[in-house]
């Protein structure tokens, strides 16, 4: 009994330590839902603001509660690989590194009561003064060492314009299962002494973190332009178009919904059973590349009038001991955790997962993580189709001699075309 009590007493310290080393966007309290991080005014842009401009990063989330709680937040500056830079607050911020979240509103006419919070950065309390990667942590006023959630965003100098191209004619195959990027960076205004050693280029596909890649040396220089071509990190599996469903009403089934039932206290949305698509021909569908949008069809303010319901996912796929299958999309924060993991049910012969989600339109796909792997693969469930419309984002970091942090000097992106 004494040993058990000692273990339980140490658990908060263990969890707290894990969170301190974890710099991925994530939610650590089961009552925090619907975290969204975006460029204010453009729901389709990455969470990157231009330093010194009127850009704002907007963070929205719900707290399943009857009344407001007093939440605070702070920022950590990180290097290109999202490890804390080690800078003191006064080096990367104007003002104090703590603010209060005062913009909130209560849900109306919903079966699940919640308080909706909104925060924008920069603001009068907290103003980043350096470019680069930022991790924002939100916590209760009386417990600053235990984050309830955290999220990533970036501030860019935009002194090095980035041009990105994508093609299905790759160094691996030709119009089969991969896509390859080419990146050109204009360094004329970037004050870069050694482009072959001082730059880090991060490449991202559809907001995924597991298959994000990095380049540290270009292929060549053309005048003041740095060119990245024909290098392995530029090649991505093509994947497939994201799957979609809509739970915008509790009275009629939307896209992808088989039926709606109510069991106190939740509405239950049972989605159509998903089938594997790896052997099917490519079929175009206009998706939002893994994003989700809060919406209640009859509401003028879905942020506070959209309800919560339990969404039931099912996938018809043979039991695969050892391998894990995860739901991927912004609504899972792109994490491979228990909340996003599908579980095989021998009674139904299906992989299943139920999640409490807010009404809206959602994108998702299934990723398989083989034993020992740290990333997911689309080939065995979704398939890799060279025609897939993917969204790529490229960020360019520069560490000047004598500096202790990675500047974000430019970003750009493209979409592949059929």
Beta strands, then each sheet from edge to edge (+ up, - down):
strand 1: 26-27
strand 2: 32-39
strand 3: 48-50
strand 4: 57-63
strand 5: 71-78
strand 6: 93-94
strand 7: 99-100
strand 8: 103-106
strand 9: 115-121
strand 10: 127-128
strand 11: 132-140
strand 12: 147-156
strand 13: 162-167
strand 14: 178-186
strand 15: 199-205
strand 16: 213-215
strand 17: 220-222
strand 18: 225-228
strand 19: 235-237
strand 20: 243-246
strand 21: 257-263
strand 22: 266-271
strand 23: 274-275
strand 24: 292-294
strand 25: 308-316
strand 26: 324-328
strand 27: 343-345
strand 28: 350-358
strand 29: 360-369
strand 30: 391-398
strand 31: 407-415
sheet 1: 1+ 12- 3-
sheet 2: 1+ 12- 11+ 5- 7+
sheet 3: 2+ 4- 9+ 8-
sheet 4: 6+ 10-
sheet 5: 13+ 14- 18+ 17-
sheet 6: 13+ 14- 19+
sheet 7: 16+ 15- 30+ 31-
sheet 8: 20+ 29- 24+
sheet 9: 20+ 29- 26+
sheet 10: 21+ 22- 25- 23-
sheet 11: 21+ 22- 25- 28+ 27-
end
